[in-house]
Amino acid sequence: MPANVRKFLAQTSVFLRIGTALLGAGALTFVAFTIIFASVLFFQPRGMSLPATVQPIAPAGPQDTILVVAAHPDDEFLGVAGYVAASIKNGAQAYVIVVTNGEASLIADAITKRSLLFPPSFFVKEGNRRPMESLAALSWIGVPKDQVYFLGYPTRELKNLLLRNWSASTPFRSPYTKQSAPPFDMVFDPDARYTGENAVADIRELIERIRPTILLTQGKEDENDDHRAVYYFTQKAMADAGRESGFPSATSTREYFFLIHFRQYSFPGVARFSYELVPPVDFEKNNAQWYSFSLTRELFDLKKQGVAEYKSQLVNPYLKLLLNSFVKRNELLYTEESQ
């Protein structure tokens, strides 16, 4: 065999061995990463438990009226379904306001932003479907359909209503439905133009009508723009109700907040009674007082059955993990320092 051929074959053999080693290392890295990722998603570390500063909270009683204000159909259930169910069983009344109809799902939004547009009718259909899922879920915990209100404001766009499209002179036009008012079948005010003022006015009107003793809504620290906007809408609506209608909201209503989207929160993404929610380690509002509501096995099972009603969300692998991550043996609420 010529010398140059032997040299070529020797070099090729070396390169093959190096390539095989690299592939083996890559495969091992992939396997290790998969194990770590799966552990984060599906397993809660041993010894992970509630800090001593987290206080227990009891369900509301016959003297109480609960109002939940949430951004999207499913937020209300993920955050406080167990607490609401136990309170209803204990004699309390419960009402729910959902500010949007959830027409722009995570997948649809991602596709739309890549210019592969669905027609507006697709989003209208979604905006009619998702409230039905919430009603089905809430029926598991005893909330009557006529005590649930969907406002129909534009999903993923509440920040614009808060910061840019506040007044009647600048109504927002949804990039999904191409409408400036709710085009859905099930909304509180189908003629309400998409403005921040109108969103606050609708919430305020319902607060004045319901007159809650306990208000549960989403925190301003939540990492979802719609969730944060709902916090500010609700705070202004409460202030306006107290000032304009004589409803003494500042003194008569206990207000608690809950998180849905926050880093290092709620996962692992599996429904399991042995797991519990704990406050995020790097929660920016260090002066918050956290409360934990413990679910019985019966309440846990009810919440699990209710979550299964959100079929449009469970087809998305990420959202399936997220929804299941809130089905644990407790729910967390917190208050702000001023309370």
N, C-alpha and C positions, 0 to 999 in steps of 0.2 A: 504494500500500500504506500503510495507516495507520501512524503513527509508533510506536504501542505494539507493533504486530506486528513491525516492523523491529527494534525494541529487543529483543523477545523472541527473535527468530531470531538476532540477533547474540550475545546472551548464551548461547543454546543452542550456537552454533558454538564459542564460547570453551570452554564446559564439555566439549564433545565432544573438542576438541583436547587439553585437559588430561587427560581420561580416557584418550584414546588414548596420550598420552605416558606416563601412569602404568602403563597396561597393558604398553606396550613396555618400560618400565623393570623392571616385575615379571617379564616374560618373560625379559629378559636376566639378571635376578638368579637366576631359577629355573634357567636354562641354566648359569650360572656355578656355582651351588651343586651342580648335578648333575655337572658336570665335576670339581669338587673332590672331591665324595663318591666318585665312581667312581675317581678317582685314588688316594684313600686305600684303597679296597677292593681294587683290582686291580693297582696299580702300586707297586713299591718304589722309593723315591728313589735316584737314582744316588749312589754313594759311601757308601751306608748299609752298614756292615760291622761285624764284631765288634770290640769294644775289645781292646786289647793285654792287658788283665788277664784275659781269658777264656782258660782253658787247655784244650788238647785232652784228650780222654779216650779210652782204648782200650777195645775190647770185653772182656768177661769171658772167662775161659779154662776149660779142663777141670777145674780145681780149684774152680770157683765154682758156687754155686747162687744164682740170682736170685729174689727175691720182689718182685712188684709189688702194691701195695695201692692201690686206686683207689675212688672213690666211686660212679661210674656206668658202665654199659656204654658204652664208647667212650673214656673218660678214659685207660684203660690203653694204648690203641692210639695215641691222639693224642700222648701225652706221650713214650713210650719205645719204640714199635714197632721203629724202626730199630736202636736199641741192643740190644734183646732179640734181634732176628733175627740180627744179626752175632755176638752172644755164643753163641747156640745153634749157629751155623755153626762157631764156634771151639771147640765142645766143652762149653760150659756147659749146666747144667740151668736151666729157667725155670718158675716158677709164678706164678699170678695170683689175687689175691683181689679181688672186686668187692663192695663192702659193701651196695649196693642193687641192685635189679633194674631200676631206671629206669622204673618204671611211670607216673610223672607227668611227661609231656613238657611242654615250654614252652607249646605251644598248649593242651593239655588243662588245664594248671594255670591259665592265664589265663582260660579259659572257665569253669572251676569257680569261680574267685573272683568271677565275675560272676553267680553263682547259676544258671547254665545247666548243671545237673549231669548228668554222665554217670553211668550206674549203676556200682556197684563192679565188676561183671563186665568192664567196659571196661578198667579199670586192671589187673585180674588178667591179662587177655589181653595187655596191653602188657608187663606184668612177666614174662610167659612168652616174649614175642617178642624183646625186646631182648637177653637173654642169648644167644639163638641167633645174633643178629647178631654179638655179640662172639666167639663160638666160631668162626663162619665167618671173621671177620677174622683172628683169632689163628692159624687154621690156615694162612694165607698165610705166616706167619713161623715156623712150626714148633713152636708150643706145643700139646702134646697136650690133648685135651678133659678127660682125667682129671687134669690139673694146673691146672685153672681152677675156682675156687670162687666161687659166688654166695651171699651171706649173706641177702639178701632183706629187709634193714632198710628202713624207709620213706623213699622218695625225697623230697627237699626238707624233710625233718623231722629230720635227724640232729642238728641244733642243739638240738632239744627233748630228745633222748636224752642229750645231753651236759650240758645245763644244768638241765632240769626233771624228766626221767623217767629218772633214773639207776638207781634200785634196783628190786627186784622188787615192792615195795609200790606203785609208781606206774608201771605199764606204759603206754606210749603207744598211742593208738588212731589208726590212719591215717585222715585225712579222705577218702582216695581209695578204699581197699579196705574201709574200715569194720572192719578187723581189728586185733588186737593181737599177731599173730604172722604169719609169712610164709604167704600163701595160694597160693604159686607152686609150679609143678612142680619146678623145679630150684633147690633151696636146700640149704645145708650142714646146717642144723638146723631142720627145719620146726616144731619145738616151741618154739623160742626166742622168748620174749616180747620185745616191743619195749622194751628198756631199754639204757641206756648200758653197764651192767655186762655184759650178755650180749654186746653187740657187741665189747667188749674181750676177753671170755672166748673168743669164737669166733676172733678174730684171734690171740690168744695161743696157743690150741691148735694152730692151723695153723703158727705160727712155730716152736713146739716140735717139731712133726712134720717140717717142711721144713728147719729149721735153716739159714737163708740166710746166705751170706757177703756178699751185696749186697742191700740193701733200697732199693727205689725207691718213693716215695710222694709224696703231694701236700703242698705247702707251706702253712704256716699264714698266709702272706701272700696266698694266693689269695682272690679276692673272692667266691667261691661258698661259702655257708654249709656245705653238705655236704662240700666239699673241705677246708675248715678243720677240721671235726669229725673227718674221717678222719685228719688229721694227729695230733690229740690222742688219738684212740682207739689209733692205731698206736704212738705214743710210750709210752703207758701199757702196752700189750700187750708191747712190747719190754722195758720195765723189769720187768714182772711175770714174764715168761719167764726173765729173767736171775736174778731173786731167788728164784722158787719152783721152777724146774725144773733149775737149775744150768746152763742154756744161757748161756754167757758173751757175751751179745749186745753188751754195751757195748764189748768189746774185739775181738770176732771179726767183727762185721758192719759193713761200710762202708755208710753211709746217705746217699742223695742224694734231693733233692726236685725236683719239676717243677711248673710253673705251667700252668693252662689258661685261667682267667679273671683277667685283670689289665689295667687300662687301658693303652692304647698298646702292647699286646703281641700278637704273632702275625700281625696283619694286615699286608699285604693278603690278602684272602680268596680266593686263587687258588693252585692247586697248580702250582708251577713250580720246576724244578731250579736255575734261576739265582738264586732268592731264598734268603735265609737268615734264621733267627731271630736276633734280638739281644736282650740283656737290656733290660727296660723302663728308660727314662730315670729315672723317678721311683720306682724300686723302693725301698721303705722300709727294707729290710734291707741297708744299704750295706756291712755287713761280710761279706756272703755272698761265697763264692768260686764263680764260675760256671765251668762246663765245657761244652764243645761237642763233640758227637759228629758226625763227618762221615759222611753217607750216600753210598755209591757210587750210580751210576745204577741198578744192579740193586736196591739197597735202597729207593731212592726209588720205583721202579716197584712193588715189593711193597707199600710203604706206601700208595701211591695205590690199588692194587687192593683192599687191605684196607679202606680208608676207604669204598670203594664198597659194602661189605657193610652199612653202617649205613643201610639204606633208610628206616627209620622217621624218622630224623633229617634225611635229605637232602631230604625234601619240604618242610621248613621253610626258607624263603629265608635267614634269619639263620643257622640252624645249618649250612646248606650252606656258607655263607661261612666260618663258624668252623672246621668240620672241614677244609675245604680249606686254611685258613690254616696248618695244622700240617704240610702236606705240602711240605716244603722240603728243601734240601740238608743240613740239620743238625738236631739236637735239642739242647736245652739242659737241663742239670741244675745244681743248686747245692748246696752244703753250708753248714751253719751254722758260726758262728765256733768253737764248742767242738770241732769236728772238725778 
